[in-house]
Amino acid sequence: MYAVIKTGGKQYRVREGDVLRVEKLGVEAGEKVTFDDVLLVGEGDAIKVGADVAKAKVTAVVTEEGRGRKVVIFKKRRRKNYRLTKGHRQDYTAVRIEKITKPRAAKAAAADKE
């Protein structure tokens, strides 16, 4: 089973056991994080989107926080003796996906009530 989640303005396709780097969440290592903004849940050919995954959740454990590699920004204007060098390191949080919880189908829930 896989899911597409949205966090930090980006979308990620995740499976249980995956480790991925997302934008900094401000959570200590070892704590659990729940991503409620699930866009898609799929298993084989069965794909659920929209209202079908409104209550789906993805649970993850924070493994580390850190900073990415440096990106160098270099600007130059020829013949003007203008050179500018800047650097940037993006903060990240590494998470390991523990569980993908998909909502039960409405028909199955109605059948259980009867």
C-alpha positions as CSV (number, residue, x, y, z in Angstrom):
1,M,0.0,0.0,0.0
2,Y,1.2,3.5,-0.7
3,A,0.0,7.0,-0.1
4,V,0.6,10.5,-1.4
5,I,1.0,13.1,1.4
6,K,1.4,16.8,1.4
7,T,3.8,18.6,3.8
8,G,5.9,21.7,3.6
9,G,4.3,22.7,0.3
10,K,5.5,19.5,-1.4
11,Q,4.0,16.1,-2.2
12,Y,5.6,12.8,-1.4
13,R,4.7,9.2,-2.4
14,V,5.4,7.0,0.6
15,R,5.2,3.4,1.6
16,E,5.5,1.8,5.1
17,G,9.1,1.7,6.1
18,D,10.3,4.5,3.8
19,V,12.6,7.1,5.2
20,L,12.3,10.6,3.7
21,R,13.5,14.1,4.3
22,V,10.7,16.7,4.6
23,E,10.8,20.4,5.5
24,K,11.7,21.1,9.1
25,L,8.8,20.1,11.4
26,G,10.3,21.2,14.8
27,V,9.8,17.9,16.5
28,E,12.4,16.0,18.5
29,A,13.9,12.8,17.3
30,G,11.9,9.7,18.4
31,E,8.6,11.4,18.5
32,K,5.6,10.4,16.4
33,V,4.2,12.6,13.7
34,T,0.8,12.2,12.0
35,F,0.3,13.6,8.5
36,D,-3.5,14.2,8.0
37,D,-3.2,15.8,4.6
38,V,-3.4,12.6,2.6
39,L,-4.2,13.2,-1.1
40,L,-4.2,9.6,-2.4
41,V,-4.2,6.0,-1.1
42,G,-3.4,3.1,-3.4
43,E,-3.0,-0.6,-3.2
44,G,-2.3,-2.4,-6.5
45,D,-4.9,-1.2,-9.1
46,A,-7.3,0.2,-6.4
47,I,-6.7,3.9,-6.0
48,K,-8.7,6.2,-3.7
49,V,-8.7,10.0,-4.0
50,G,-10.7,13.0,-2.9
51,A,-13.5,12.4,-0.4
52,D,-12.6,8.7,-0.2
53,V,-9.4,9.5,1.7
54,A,-10.6,12.4,3.7
55,K,-10.0,10.6,7.0
56,A,-6.8,8.7,6.0
57,K,-3.7,9.2,8.1
58,V,0.0,8.5,7.7
59,T,1.9,8.0,11.0
60,A,5.7,8.5,11.0
61,V,8.6,8.6,13.6
62,V,11.1,11.4,13.4
63,T,14.6,9.8,13.0
64,E,16.7,13.0,12.9
65,E,16.8,16.7,12.2
66,G,19.6,18.3,10.3
67,R,20.7,20.6,7.5
68,G,21.1,19.7,3.9
69,R,24.2,20.3,1.8
70,K,25.2,23.8,0.9
71,V,23.9,25.3,-2.3
72,V,26.2,28.0,-3.6
73,I,24.6,31.1,-5.3
74,F,27.1,33.0,-7.5
75,K,26.3,36.2,-9.4
76,K,28.6,38.1,-11.7
77,R,28.3,41.0,-14.1
78,R,31.0,41.0,-16.7
79,R,33.4,43.9,-17.0
80,K,31.8,45.6,-13.9
81,N,34.0,44.0,-11.2
82,Y,30.8,42.7,-9.6
83,R,30.9,39.3,-8.0
84,L,28.6,38.0,-5.3
85,T,28.7,34.6,-3.6
86,K,26.1,33.4,-1.1
87,G,25.3,30.0,0.3
88,H,22.2,28.4,1.7
89,R,21.6,25.2,3.8
90,Q,18.0,24.0,4.1
91,D,16.8,22.6,7.4
92,Y,15.1,19.2,7.2
93,T,13.5,16.5,9.3
94,A,14.0,12.9,8.4
95,V,11.0,10.6,9.1
96,R,10.4,6.9,8.8
97,I,6.9,6.0,7.8
98,E,5.3,3.6,10.3
99,K,1.7,3.1,9.2
100,I,-0.7,4.1,6.5
101,T,-4.3,4.1,7.8
102,K,-6.9,4.2,5.1
103,P,-10.5,4.9,6.0
104,R,-13.0,2.1,5.9
105,A,-15.3,2.2,2.9
106,A,-18.8,3.6,3.7
107,K,-20.5,0.4,2.5
108,A,-18.4,-1.7,4.9
109,A,-19.1,0.6,7.8
110,A,-22.8,0.5,7.1
111,A,-22.8,-3.3,6.9
112,D,-21.1,-3.5,10.3
113,K,-23.8,-1.3,11.9
114,E,-26.5,-3.7,10.8
